[in-house]
Amino acid sequence: MTITLLCLLALAVLLFLRTPIAVATALTGLAGLTALQGWKAAFSQIGIIATETVLTYEFAVIPLFIVMGAFIARSGIAEELFNACYALVGQLRGGLALSTIAACGGFGAVSGSSLATAATMSGIAYPQMKRYGYSDELATGSIAAGGTLGILIPPSIALVFYGIMTETDIGELFIAGIIPGLLGILFYMGAVGAVVLLNPAAGPAGEPMSLRARLKAFAGVWSTIALFGLVMGGIYAGLFSPTESAGVGACGALLIALARGKASMTMVLDSLRDGMRTTVQLMMILIGSFIFANLVNAGRVPQALVAWVESMQLAPILVILVIVGIYVVLGCVLESISMMLLTVPVFYPLVASLGYDLVWFGIVVVVVVEISLITPPVGLNVFVLKSVLPGVRLTTIFRGVSPFVLADVLRAALIIGVPSISLALPALMR
């Protein structure tokens, strides 16, 4: 236990020094395993873990969905999603911010990346909102918060990682994320409504549209909606596995790009190159986290944690709330995926021993991790917006996301208090 705690401290120091997460976890994990088991046993695990990770069938979901998102992003769908959402709610007060959140949810559903969603939508939505006189706080806050939806609404890379680490059915995790993701959109829209109610000048209404203009705006997104329905519907109906659905999605996205006239050899190669680069980065992070997880298990940390909780005789819900509190604190200093990879191997055996459903716990973890994407000082979505919009002050963006953080806290409390929100669709699927 002492060796494991020292390695945890060393890992925290390396992460504070901005050491890449894959390097930090692998180094501290190997150092701890060497101290516990000897260098031969420790270093032999590098090849075993790397091989098993690469050959994991479920891992193929990640590159295929990344390529699907790259094809869709290069098809110009983000701007059309925004236009379609504007046609629905743009004429309301705060309508452009509402449109941004809905479009972020749609784009996150096909990209699976919060950072990509925030970066893409900032270039589309922010100029429109400024043209109508929106405040910088509401404009940037709605984009940064809307971008976080990409980490939960399936297909979600975070849920794939959680499924691989806990050996939980990835298809059930995807289906379980649908209702909480839709709730996220509604709660964020509620936050926009509260802001414009208190300060109407922060979000003026947009221009009205004719019925013909609205129908034209909707026409451009039906193919993408149909693709998402096919991918998720196929998983829900049991027609194909998550990995097979990722292949269907990637092929369908390429067909959509071809139909739109956006596909070219350069576009396909760029998308594949992006997919390869991101996949290798994620694979290295996953291998490093598995090495560190082996140290955690060798140090019997989960067992010690379970024994400690049992000795305290705490109510199970209090244990969950303590875990959520730890995630909120860690989210102030750690990047979201890194935080998941470091903590899930420690916490999920404890949660399982308390009798909770691991699918539900996965949704809770991702929802809480979402909050870390927009909270200071390491809110990655905020820094993405700052890099894309250098003229906006960082403090302005953080003030803008404050109502959305409150909305996230309320949503997390609802999902924790009512597990059926996450488990209803997986139960029907079973």
C-alpha positions in Angstrom: 0.0 0.0 0.0 2.8 2.4 0.8 4.5 1.8 -2.5 1.2 2.3 -4.4 0.5 5.6 -2.5 4.0 6.8 -3.3 3.5 6.0 -7.0 0.2 7.9 -6.8 2.0 10.9 -5.4 4.7 10.6 -8.1 2.0 10.4 -10.8 0.3 13.6 -9.5 3.7 15.4 -9.6 4.3 14.2 -13.2 0.9 15.3 -14.3 1.3 18.7 -12.6 4.6 19.1 -14.6 2.5 18.5 -17.8 4.1 15.1 -18.5 2.0 13.3 -21.2 -0.6 11.1 -19.5 0.6 7.9 -21.3 4.2 8.4 -20.2 3.3 9.4 -16.6 1.0 6.4 -16.0 3.4 3.9 -17.7 6.5 5.1 -15.8 4.9 5.2 -12.3 3.1 1.9 -12.9 6.3 0.2 -14.0 8.2 1.7 -11.1 5.6 0.4 -8.6 5.3 -3.0 -10.2 9.1 -3.3 -10.2 9.2 -2.6 -6.5 6.5 -5.1 -5.8 7.2 -7.9 -8.2 10.7 -7.4 -9.6 11.8 -5.9 -12.9 11.3 -9.0 -15.0 7.7 -9.5 -14.1 7.0 -5.7 -14.4 8.5 -5.3 -17.8 7.0 -8.4 -19.2 3.6 -6.8 -18.7 4.4 -4.1 -21.2 4.2 -6.5 -24.1 1.3 -8.4 -22.7 -0.9 -5.3 -22.0 0.0 -3.7 -25.4 -0.8 -6.8 -27.3 -4.1 -7.4 -25.5 -5.1 -3.8 -25.9 -4.4 -3.7 -29.7 -6.1 -7.0 -30.2 -9.2 -6.2 -28.2 -12.2 -6.5 -30.5 -14.1 -3.7 -28.8 -11.2 -1.3 -29.3 -12.0 -1.2 -33.0 -15.0 0.9 -32.2 -12.7 3.9 -31.5 -10.9 4.3 -34.9 -14.1 3.6 -36.8 -16.2 6.2 -35.0 -13.3 8.7 -35.2 -13.2 8.2 -39.0 -17.0 8.5 -39.1 -16.8 11.8 -37.3 -14.0 13.1 -39.5 -16.1 12.2 -42.7 -19.1 14.0 -41.3 -17.2 17.0 -40.1 -15.6 17.5 -43.6 -19.1 17.2 -45.2 -20.2 20.6 -43.9 -22.8 19.1 -41.6 -22.0 21.3 -38.6 -23.2 24.5 -40.3 -26.3 22.8 -41.6 -27.1 21.4 -38.1 -26.9 24.9 -36.7 -29.1 26.3 -39.5 -31.7 23.5 -38.9 -31.7 24.2 -35.2 -32.0 27.9 -35.8 -35.0 27.2 -38.0 -36.7 25.6 -35.0 -35.9 28.0 -32.1 -33.9 30.9 -33.5 -36.9 33.3 -33.4 -37.1 33.0 -29.6 -35.2 35.2 -27.1 -31.8 33.6 -26.7 -32.7 31.5 -29.8 -29.2 31.5 -31.2 -27.7 30.1 -28.0 -30.5 27.5 -27.9 -29.6 26.6 -31.6 -26.0 26.3 -30.6 -26.7 23.9 -27.8 -29.0 21.7 -30.0 -26.4 21.8 -32.8 -23.6 20.8 -30.5 -25.7 17.8 -29.3 -26.3 16.8 -32.9 -22.6 17.2 -33.9 -21.4 15.5 -30.8 -23.6 12.5 -31.7 -21.6 11.9 -34.9 -18.2 13.1 -33.8 -17.9 11.7 -30.2 -15.5 14.4 -29.2 -16.2 17.3 -26.9 -13.2 19.3 -28.0 -13.9 18.9 -31.7 -17.5 19.9 -31.1 -16.6 23.1 -29.2 -13.9 24.1 -31.8 -16.2 23.5 -34.8 -19.2 25.2 -33.4 -17.3 28.3 -32.2 -16.4 29.2 -35.7 -20.0 28.8 -36.8 -22.1 30.1 -33.9 -20.1 32.8 -32.3 -20.0 35.2 -35.3 -23.8 34.8 -35.7 -24.4 35.5 -32.0 -22.2 38.6 -32.0 -23.9 39.9 -35.2 -27.2 39.9 -33.2 -25.7 41.6 -30.2 -25.3 38.6 -27.8 -23.1 39.1 -24.7 -19.7 37.4 -24.8 -20.6 35.5 -21.7 -23.8 33.9 -23.1 -22.2 33.3 -26.6 -19.0 31.6 -25.3 -20.7 29.9 -22.4 -23.3 28.2 -24.6 -20.6 26.9 -27.0 -18.3 25.6 -24.3 -21.1 23.9 -22.4 -22.7 22.5 -25.6 -19.4 21.1 -26.6 -19.3 18.9 -23.5 -22.3 16.9 -24.8 -20.0 15.1 -27.2 -18.4 13.1 -24.4 -21.8 11.5 -23.4 -24.1 11.4 -26.4 -23.2 8.2 -28.2 -21.0 7.2 -29.8 -18.8 8.3 -26.9 -15.1 7.5 -26.7 -15.2 8.0 -22.9 -17.9 5.3 -22.7 -15.8 3.0 -24.8 -12.9 3.4 -22.5 -15.1 2.8 -19.5 -16.5 -0.3 -21.1 -13.1 -1.7 -21.9 -11.7 -1.0 -18.4 -14.7 -2.5 -16.5 -15.7 -5.1 -19.1 -19.2 -3.6 -19.3 -21.2 -4.0 -22.5 -20.4 -1.0 -24.7 -23.7 -1.2 -26.6 -25.6 -0.9 -23.3 -23.5 2.1 -22.3 -24.2 3.8 -25.6 -28.0 3.2 -25.2 -27.9 4.3 -21.6 -26.3 7.6 -22.6 -29.1 8.7 -24.9 -31.7 10.0 -22.3 -29.0 11.6 -20.0 -27.6 13.3 -23.2 -31.0 14.6 -24.2 -31.5 15.8 -20.6 -28.2 17.7 -20.9 -29.6 19.6 -23.9 -32.8 20.4 -22.1 -31.0 21.5 -18.9 -28.6 23.7 -20.9 -31.5 25.3 -22.7 -33.1 25.9 -19.4 -29.9 27.7 -18.3 -30.1 29.9 -21.5 -33.7 30.7 -20.6 -32.7 31.7 -17.1 -29.9 34.0 -18.4 -32.1 35.9 -20.9 -35.0 36.1 -18.4 -32.6 37.9 -16.0 -30.9 39.9 -18.7 -33.0 40.1 -21.9 -30.2 42.1 -23.7 -27.8 39.2 -23.3 -29.7 37.2 -26.0 -31.9 39.0 -28.4 -34.3 37.0 -30.6 -33.3 36.2 -34.2 -35.0 37.0 -37.4 -38.2 35.1 -38.2 -38.1 32.5 -41.0 -40.7 31.5 -43.6 -42.0 28.0 -43.7 -40.1 27.4 -47.0 -36.8 28.6 -45.5 -37.3 26.3 -42.6 -38.0 23.2 -44.7 -34.9 24.0 -46.7 -32.8 24.2 -43.5 -34.2 20.8 -42.4 -33.5 19.2 -45.7 -29.7 19.2 -45.3 -29.6 17.2 -42.1 -31.9 14.3 -42.7 -29.2 12.0 -44.0 -27.1 12.5 -40.9 -30.1 12.0 -38.6 -30.9 8.8 -40.5 -27.2 7.6 -40.1 -27.3 8.2 -36.3 -30.7 6.4 -36.1 -29.3 3.4 -38.1 -26.1 3.1 -35.9 -27.9 3.5 -32.5 -31.1 1.7 -33.7 -29.0 -1.2 -34.9 -27.3 -1.6 -31.6 -30.6 -1.3 -29.7 -32.4 -3.8 -31.9 -29.5 -6.2 -31.6 -28.9 -6.2 -35.4 -25.2 -5.6 -34.9 -22.6 -5.1 -32.2 -21.1 -1.7 -31.3 -18.0 -2.6 -33.4 -20.1 -3.5 -36.4 -22.2 -0.4 -36.0 -19.0 1.7 -36.1 -18.2 0.1 -39.4 -21.7 0.8 -40.7 -21.4 4.4 -39.4 -18.0 5.0 -41.1 -19.2 3.6 -44.4 -22.5 5.6 -44.2 -20.6 8.8 -43.4 -18.4 8.3 -46.5 -21.6 7.8 -48.6 -23.1 11.0 -47.2 -19.9 12.9 -48.1 -20.0 11.4 -51.6 -23.7 12.4 -52.0 -22.9 15.9 -51.0 -20.0 16.2 -53.4 -17.5 16.7 -50.5 -15.6 13.5 -50.9 -12.2 13.5 -52.6 -9.1 11.5 -52.3 -7.5 14.3 -50.2 -10.5 14.4 -47.9 -10.5 10.6 -47.4 -6.8 10.5 -46.8 -6.9 13.4 -44.3 -9.8 11.8 -42.5 -8.0 8.4 -42.3 -4.8 10.2 -41.2 -6.7 12.0 -38.4 -8.2 8.7 -37.3 -4.9 6.9 -37.2 -3.2 9.7 -35.3 -6.0 10.0 -32.7 -6.3 6.2 -32.3 -2.6 5.8 -31.6 -2.7 8.5 -29.0 -5.7 7.0 -27.3 -4.1 3.5 -27.5 -1.0 4.7 -25.8 -3.0 6.4 -23.1 -5.0 3.2 -22.6 -1.9 1.0 -22.4 -0.3 3.4 -19.8 -3.5 3.4 -17.7 -3.7 -0.4 -17.8 -0.1 -0.6 -16.5 -1.0 1.7 -13.7 -4.2 -0.2 -13.0 -2.1 -3.4 -12.6 -0.1 -1.6 -9.9 -3.3 -0.5 -8.2 -4.6 -4.1 -8.2 -1.2 -5.5 -7.1 -1.2 -3.0 -4.2 -4.7 -4.3 -3.3 -6.1 -0.7 -3.3 -9.6 -1.6 -4.3 -9.8 -4.4 -1.7 -8.5 -2.0 1.0 -11.0 0.6 -0.1 -13.9 -1.8 0.1 -12.8 -3.0 3.6 -12.5 0.7 4.7 -16.0 1.5 3.5 -17.4 -1.6 5.1 -15.7 -0.6 8.4 -17.2 2.9 8.2 -20.7 1.4 7.7 -21.7 4.2 5.4 -24.9 4.2 3.4 -24.2 3.2 -0.2 -25.5 6.5 -1.6 -23.1 8.4 0.7 -20.3 6.4 -0.8 -21.4 7.4 -4.3 -21.7 11.0 -3.3 -18.1 10.9 -1.9 -16.9 9.4 -5.2 -18.7 12.2 -7.1 -17.1 14.8 -4.8 -13.7 13.3 -5.5 -14.3 13.6 -9.3 -15.4 17.2 -8.9 -12.2 18.1 -7.0 -10.0 16.1 -9.4 -11.7 17.8 -12.4 -10.3 21.1 -11.3 -6.7 19.9 -11.9 -6.9 16.9 -14.3 -8.0 16.5 -17.9 -11.3 14.5 -18.2 -10.1 11.3 -20.0 -7.0 11.1 -17.8 -9.1 11.4 -14.7 -11.4 8.6 -15.9 -8.5 6.3 -16.7 -6.8 6.9 -13.3 -9.9 6.5 -11.1 -12.2 4.0 -12.7 -10.0 1.0 -11.9 -10.0 2.1 -8.3 -13.7 2.9 -7.8 -15.6 0.4 -10.0 -14.9 -2.7 -7.8 -16.2 -0.7 -4.8 -19.3 0.4 -6.6 -19.9 -3.2 -7.8 -19.5 -4.5 -4.2 -22.2 -2.1 -3.1 -24.6 -3.6 -5.6 -24.9 -0.7 -8.1 -25.3 -1.3 -11.8 -22.0 -0.6 -13.6 -23.8 0.8 -16.6 -25.4 3.4 -14.4 -22.1 4.2 -12.7 -20.5 4.7 -16.1 -23.1 7.3 -17.0 -22.7 9.0 -13.6 -18.9 9.1 -14.1 -19.1 10.6 -17.6 -21.8 13.2 -16.6 -19.5 14.3 -13.7 -16.5 14.3 -15.9 -18.4 16.6 -18.3 -18.5 19.2 -15.6 -14.6 19.2 -15.5 -14.5 20.3 -19.1 -15.9 23.7 -18.3 -14.7 24.3 -14.7 -11.5 26.3 -13.8 -8.6 26.1 -13.9 -8.3 23.2 -16.4 -11.6 23.3 -18.3 -10.4 22.1 -21.7 -13.4 23.3 -23.6 -12.9 26.8 -22.2 -9.2 26.8 -23.4 -10.3 25.5 -26.8 -12.6 28.5 -27.2 -9.9 30.8 -26.0 -7.5 29.5 -28.7 -10.2 29.9 -31.4 -11.5 33.2 -30.1 -8.3 35.0 -28.8 -10.2 38.3 -28.5 -12.4 37.0 -25.7 -11.0 37.1 -22.1 -10.6 33.8 -20.3 -12.5 35.1 -17.3 -15.4 36.1 -19.6 -15.7 32.5 -20.8 -15.6 31.1 -17.3 -18.3 33.6 -16.2 -20.4 32.5 -19.2 -20.3 28.8 -18.3 -21.4 29.3 -14.7 -25.1 28.9 -15.3 -24.3 25.7 -17.3 -22.2 24.3 -14.5 -25.2 24.7 -12.2 -27.4 22.9 -14.8 -24.9 20.1 -15.0 -24.9 19.7 -11.2 -28.7 19.5 -11.2 -28.7 17.0 -14.0 -26.1 14.9 -12.2 -28.2 14.9 -9.0 -31.2 13.8 -11.0 -29.3 10.9 -12.7 -27.8 9.8 -9.3 -31.2 10.0 -7.5 -33.2 8.3 -10.3 -31.1 5.5 -11.8 -33.9 4.4 -14.1 -33.2 7.5 -16.3 -30.0 5.7 -17.4 -31.2 2.1 -17.1 -34.6 2.2 -18.7 -33.4 1.8 -22.3 -30.7 -0.8 -21.6 -33.4 -2.8 -19.7 -35.6 -2.8 -22.7 -32.7 -3.7 -24.9 -31.9 -6.8 -22.8 
